[in-house]
Amino acid sequence: MPRRLHLNAFLMNTGHHEASWRLPESDPYAHVELDHYVRLARIAERGTFDSLFLADGPQLWGNLAQRPAGALEPLTLLTALATATTHIGLIATASTSYNSPYNLARRFASLDIISGGRAGWNIVTTAGAEAARNFGLDAEPAHAQRYARAAEFLDVALKLWDSWGDDAIVGDKAAGVWGDDGKIHPPRHKGTYFSVEGALNVPRSPQGYPVLVQAGSSEDGKAFAARYAEAVFTAQQTIEDAQAFYADLKSRTAASGRDPDHIKVLPGIVPVLGSTEAEALANEQVLEDHIVYEHGVGNLEGLLKLPAGTLELDGRLPADLPPESAIEGAKSRYTLVVELARRERLTVRQLIGRLGGGRGHLTFAGTPEQVADEIETWFTRGAADGFNIMPAVLPSGLEAFVDHVVPILRARGLLRGEYGPRQTLRERYGLPRPANQHVSHASASASVLV
C-alpha cells in the first residue's frame, strides 16, 4: 500500500481565526448549535478525513468580548455526531488533571461502542491557574507533576479498558450463563495519585481502547508521547522545525520499544484559500482587519507571564523573557511564540496578527494547488504523517478545502478517493488493535469489528 495522508478536521466554533465570528457569513451562536457541528462532521466525512477533533478545557477561556466563548462538552457532542456520521473518527479532549480514571475510561468506552469503534482521546494535562481554581486548588500543579499524574492516569485507564476479556460475554440462554466471571480482571490499583479497585462497568469496546492522541511538545510531552501516544497534534512554524520534531519523536518512540510507524505526527495548518494567490492574501487580510488588538495584547501577556500593561503594540517583545524551563504552563507553545517573534523580528501587533489565525500553528494563504503543494512537501520530506486541518472560518473554510484541495490530493495519490469497507479509527490510522494485557497475544489478535 502506498503511504497516504492522514487528515484530521480540528473544529472550533466559527473557525480558528479569532475574528471569524465577525464576518457577515458567520453565526456568532454556532458554537452551541448541534446542527452546526453535524454539518461540519458531514463535510469532513465527504472529504474522507480520518477523524475530527474537539479541543476542551475545564475553564472559561479568555475574554468574553474577543470571540465566542464556552463550548459543549466534547464527549457528549461526539456521541451525537456518532449517530449523524458513518466513517469519520471522533476525537475528544479530556484532562488527566481534573478527571478520575474510572469515569473517563467508562465514557470513552461508551463512545467507542456507540460509534462502532471510532473514538479517540486527546490526552491533556491542562495548564493554567484558572482551571486549577475550579477544582479547589490555589495554583496549577507543576509541569512535571502533571505529567506524572497523567502517566498513572493512563496506566489505570488501560487496566480498566482491559478489565473485560473480549470473550467475557457468553450469552448462553440454554445454560443460563450470560457471562464468564473468570474473564473479568479488576485493576486493584493503588498508586501515588489514584486508588481504583473494581473492573469497568462497560464491556471491552470495538477498538480495545480509543486511539490515544497527545498534543504537548515539551520535553515531558515528548517523553509521554513516545510511551503512549498513537497520534500527535503539534504546532510547527517551519518545515525544518517540523522535520526535527518528527525525527526526534519517531526516535524516542523506537527507543521506548514501540514501532515508530504506530505514532502519527500531524502538524496543524490553517489554510486560507483563494482562486488566485492575490485573492487568498486578500481573504487573509480581511480576517486580520477584524482583529481587536487590545484583546490580543492581554492574551499574549498571559502566555508570556508578563504583568498587564507590559507590551506595546508597535514595540517588540522584551529582551529579558524567562527561559522555557521557568514556565509551568504551556511550555512548548511559549517557546514557539517567542522564537517566531525573534526570528521574524515581529512587533507585538504583527505577532498578534500571526497568532490570530491559529495561535501558533502554521497559517498558509494560497490557491488550492499551493496549499496542496505545501502539504505534499511536508508529507514527503519527513515532516508529517498528515495534518490537523484548522479552517480559519467555518463552515466555509472546511467546504473550500474539501471541494478544492482534497481533489488535488486525491489526484496525486496522496489521499483515498472513498472510505471503502467500514473500519475502526485504529484501522483507518493503520494502528493495531491492542491485545488485552490479561490474555495471550495469540488469543487477543482477532479484531472485533462493529
Beta strands, then each sheet from edge to edge (+ up, - down):
strand 1: 6-11
strand 2: 51-54
strand 3: 89-95
strand 4: 119-124
strand 5: 169-172
strand 6: 177-179
strand 7: 189-190
strand 8: 195-196
strand 9: 211-214
strand 10: 231-234
strand 11: 264-273
strand 12: 362-366
strand 13: 386-389
sheet 1: 12+ 11+ 10+ 9+ 4+ 3+ 2+ 1+ 13+
sheet 2: 5+ 6-
sheet 3: 7+ 8-
end
